[in-house]
Amino acid sequence: MSGNDSHPRTRLNNELQRIYGPSAQGHIRWEVYSQGPPNALTWHATIFIGDQNYSYASAITRGAAQDAAAQQACERLRRDGSTRND
């Protein structure tokens, strides 16, 4: 596994490419927003695959919230054994 493959968002993208092929980007939607005062923001990231809420995470940086949500989505895809190719 190369360094980029260990990044959660890269792993999620690769897994979605395996499942959906070239149309993978049409199957994922991110909702990312921040809350709180400017000096103490909390970032929230939700991943939808198809119409299903697949994962959610929050963190003190946008990237950390997205990485945590991507990691959870990868784990859920593995648990679910997703192999469909829509």
Secondary structure per residue as TSV (DSSP state, phi and psi in degrees):
chain	resnum	aa	ss	phi	psi
A	1	M	-	360.0	127.3
A	2	S	-	-81.0	170.6
A	3	G	T	-57.7	-40.4
A	4	N	G	-67.9	-31.5
A	5	D	G	-68.1	-18.3
A	6	S	G	-86.8	-6.9
A	7	H	S	-77.9	129.4
A	8	P	H	-56.4	-41.4
A	9	R	H	-69.4	-34.2
A	10	T	H	-67.3	-44.3
A	11	R	H	-59.5	-43.2
A	12	L	H	-63.4	-45.3
A	13	N	H	-58.9	-45.0
A	14	N	H	-62.8	-40.6
A	15	E	H	-65.9	-42.2
A	16	L	H	-66.5	-35.7
A	17	Q	H	-63.0	-40.0
A	18	R	H	-63.5	-41.0
A	19	I	H	-77.4	-48.4
A	20	Y	H	-104.9	-8.7
A	21	G	G	68.9	-146.0
A	22	P	G	-63.1	-19.2
A	23	S	G	-89.5	12.5
A	24	A	G	-54.0	-43.7
A	25	Q	G	-63.3	-24.2
A	26	G	G	-76.7	-7.0
A	27	H	G	-105.7	-5.1
A	28	I	E	-120.6	141.3
A	29	R	E	-138.5	132.0
A	30	W	E	-104.9	140.3
A	31	E	E	-119.9	116.9
A	32	V	E	-129.5	128.1
A	33	Y	E	-151.9	164.5
A	34	S	E	-118.8	155.9
A	35	Q	E	-139.3	152.0
A	36	G	S	108.3	175.2
A	37	P	-	-68.9	153.0
A	38	P	G	-53.9	-29.6
A	39	N	G	-89.1	0.3
A	40	A	G	-150.4	52.7
A	41	L	-	-68.5	147.4
A	42	T	E	-118.9	127.1
A	43	W	E	-96.2	141.6
A	44	H	E	-123.9	135.0
A	45	A	E	-132.8	129.2
A	46	T	E	-123.3	136.6
A	47	I	E	-113.4	128.6
A	48	F	E	-110.7	129.7
A	49	I	E	-115.4	118.7
A	50	G	T	65.6	-132.2
A	51	D	T	-100.2	6.0
A	52	Q	E	-97.3	132.7
A	53	N	E	-71.1	110.8
A	54	Y	E	-95.0	-32.6
A	55	S	E	-164.5	159.4
A	56	Y	E	-145.8	142.4
A	57	A	E	-152.1	157.0
A	58	S	E	-133.7	152.1
A	59	A	E	-163.0	175.5
A	60	I	S	-83.3	-10.1
A	61	T	S	-126.7	153.6
A	62	R	H	-59.5	-47.7
A	63	G	H	-61.5	-40.9
A	64	A	H	-65.6	-38.8
A	65	A	H	-65.6	-42.6
A	66	Q	H	-66.5	-41.1
A	67	D	H	-62.7	-43.8
A	68	A	H	-65.1	-41.2
A	69	A	H	-65.8	-40.0
A	70	A	H	-64.5	-41.1
A	71	Q	H	-60.9	-44.6
A	72	Q	H	-63.3	-40.7
A	73	A	H	-64.1	-42.1
A	74	C	H	-60.6	-45.1
A	75	E	H	-62.8	-40.8
A	76	R	H	-68.1	-39.8
A	77	L	H	-60.1	-41.9
A	78	R	H	-65.1	-44.9
A	79	R	H	-61.0	-43.3
A	80	D	H	-72.7	-16.3
A	81	G	T	65.4	35.7
A	82	S	-	-59.7	122.1
A	83	T	-	-137.3	7.2
A	84	R	-	-67.1	156.0
A	85	N	-	-134.2	73.9
A	86	D	-	-72.7	360.0
